[in-house]
Amino acid sequence: MEEPGYPLGRRALELAGLTVVPIPVDMEGINVEIGIAQAADALIALVTPGQQAPLGVTLSSNRRRDLLKWARTQNAWIVEDDYLGELQLDGRAKSALASGDGAERVIHIGTFSKTMSPSLGLGFMVVPKLVTEKFVEIAAVMLPAPNRTTQLAMAEFLADGHFLRHLRQMKDLYFVRREKAMTHLSKSFPQIKESGLGLIAFCSETVDDVMLVAAAREQGLAPSPLSSWYITANNKRGLILSITNLNTNNIANACGTLNDVIEAQIKA
Ligand SMILES: Cc1ncc(COP(=O)(O)O)c(C=O)c1O
């Protein structure tokens, strides 16, 4: 799996009894060549090709090709965690691995948590024919279907074209919020970057980002420490900041509070 990568994804693999091999992510996404060198016989590659979680990069075309080729030749599975779906704030989203050649080795996981709301509790999987029955059986036993009314409402929302309109609207809104937050935080964090629906504020290696998060929580903010998304000790430090739940009117306040937390921690 990707290093850094989604901690709950990692934990899910561990709970399934799998051994996780961390594979570095660079500007092109997961480094497939290193992955093959370190774990050629892996059963599964768990990836976020659309927008890497947490760094936000999109898996390049060459890497996509190499990853699909590896899965085909090894009879391995690619688990495509498409947590942001079409919600790409910069440019157009690349098509899913599950939608092209090689899709017979791709298990695609989608969710409406980010595109709509986590409170809906709706997600979906697109699974190759070879394993459909198995997935249906496992879902029936282990994963009760979400409320049918919500499912039907969502289906109608999609069919009537409201979903696409909603996405367009939210993309514009999130883009503005992200830009505003970036402006307010760039003094405290000279190394701040856009990533998906948020920002990553990189800190120096000497900063304890877990402590920083604890201090921010006391002020009602809930960033995630970048270091906890790494398995190896060779991690980067920083804060993963979501902008989706910021209200346009309180961005300045929230960023001001975070700036104060940083200042207090650095002086301490
Ligand atoms: C990378 C990644 N994958 C999966 C999920 C889980 O989404 P869901 O809310 O559908 O469980 C998240 C949620 O934050 C995420 O960040």
The ligand as an SDF file (V2000), in Angstrom:
LIG
                    3D

 16 16  0  0  0  0  0  0  0  0999 V2000
   -8.6520    7.5890    1.6030 C   0  0  0  0  0  0  0  0  0  0  0  0
  -10.0080    7.3040    2.1220 C   0  0  0  0  0  0  0  0  0  0  0  0
  -10.5850    6.1380    1.8070 N   0  0  0  0  0  0  0  0  0  0  0  0
  -11.8010    5.8170    2.2820 C   0  0  0  0  0  0  0  0  0  0  0  0
  -12.5070    6.6600    3.0930 C   0  0  0  0  0  0  0  0  0  0  0  0
  -13.7930    6.1480    3.7050 C   0  0  0  0  0  0  0  0  0  0  0  0
  -14.9470    6.6320    3.2010 O   0  0  0  0  0  0  0  0  0  0  0  0
  -16.3300    6.1710    3.8810 P   0  0  0  0  0  0  0  0  0  0  0  0
  -16.8090    7.3710    4.6180 O   0  0  0  0  0  0  0  0  0  0  0  0
  -17.1860    5.7900    2.7350 O   0  0  0  0  0  0  0  0  0  0  0  0
  -16.0490    5.0430    4.7940 O   0  0  0  0  0  0  0  0  0  0  0  0
  -11.9680    7.8860    3.4370 C   0  0  0  0  0  0  0  0  0  0  0  0
  -12.7140    8.7890    4.3360 C   0  0  0  0  0  0  0  0  0  0  0  0
  -12.2410    9.7740    4.8180 O   0  0  0  0  0  0  0  0  0  0  0  0
  -10.6830    8.2200    2.9500 C   0  0  0  0  0  0  0  0  0  0  0  0
  -10.0780    9.3760    3.2900 O   0  0  0  0  0  0  0  0  0  0  0  0
  1  2  1  0
  2  3  1  0
  2 15  2  0
  3  4  2  0
  4  5  1  0
  5  6  1  0
  5 12  2  0
  6  7  1  0
  7  8  1  0
  8  9  2  0
  8 10  1  0
  8 11  1  0
 12 13  1  0
 12 15  1  0
 13 14  2  0
 15 16  1  0
M  END
$$$$
